[in-house]
């Protein structure tokens, strides 16, 4: 059975994620308030950011940059 949540990104009820896809407290917030569809949009945007900015996901500073961008993308009020 699909889990229905109110997606903060889409501002409507939508299918929730099947599992927590990101670690920590931010991951819990994403699991509880971001839909599968919104998460897919973020993953596409993340790929663009990594490629355009030549980020290295093995570098902790680059991972912090992506995490900040992720929070802005998913939770910024529109």
N, C-alpha and C positions, 0 to 999 in steps of 0.2 A: 504494500500500500504506500502510495506517495505521501510525503509529509508536506503539508501546505503551510506556508509562512507568509507574513506580510514583509515583502522585500523593501528594504529602505532605499535601495538604488532605483528600482523600478516604480516605487510608490504604489504597489498593488499586490494583491495576493498572488502567489506563484509557488511552483514546486520547489521545496527546500532541497538542500544537498543531502546525499546519502550518508556522509560521514564528514568529520572535521578535516578539511583539506589543508589547513595551515596551523602551525603549532601555537601554543600559548594563549593568552587571554584574547588577543586580537583574532586568533583562529576560532575561539569559542563565539565571539561576537559575529564573525562572518558566518559561521554555521547556523546561528540562531536568527540572523536578520538578512542574509544575502541568498538569493535564489540561485539555482543551477544556471539559469540563463544569464543572470548578471555576472556570475563567476566566469562563465565562458567569455563574456565580453571583456572582462578584466584580463584573462589569460591572453587573448588576442592583442590587447593594448600593451600588456607587459612585454610580449615578444617584440613588438615594434620598438618600445623604449630600450630594451636590451640591445637590439641590433643598431639602432640609430646612434645610441650613446656609447656603443662598444663596451658595454659593461661585462664584467667577469663575475659570474655568480659564485666563484670560489673566493672572491675578495669580500671580506666582511663589510667594508665601506660601501661597496656597490650594492650589496644585499640590503643594507640600511636605506640606501637611496630608493631602491625599488619598493621597500616596505612603506616608506613615507608616501611615495607616489600612489601605492595601492590604497592606503587609507584615504588620501584625497579623492581618488577616483571613485571608490565605493561609498564613502560616507559624506562627501561634501554635499551640503544642501543646495538644491538646484533652484 
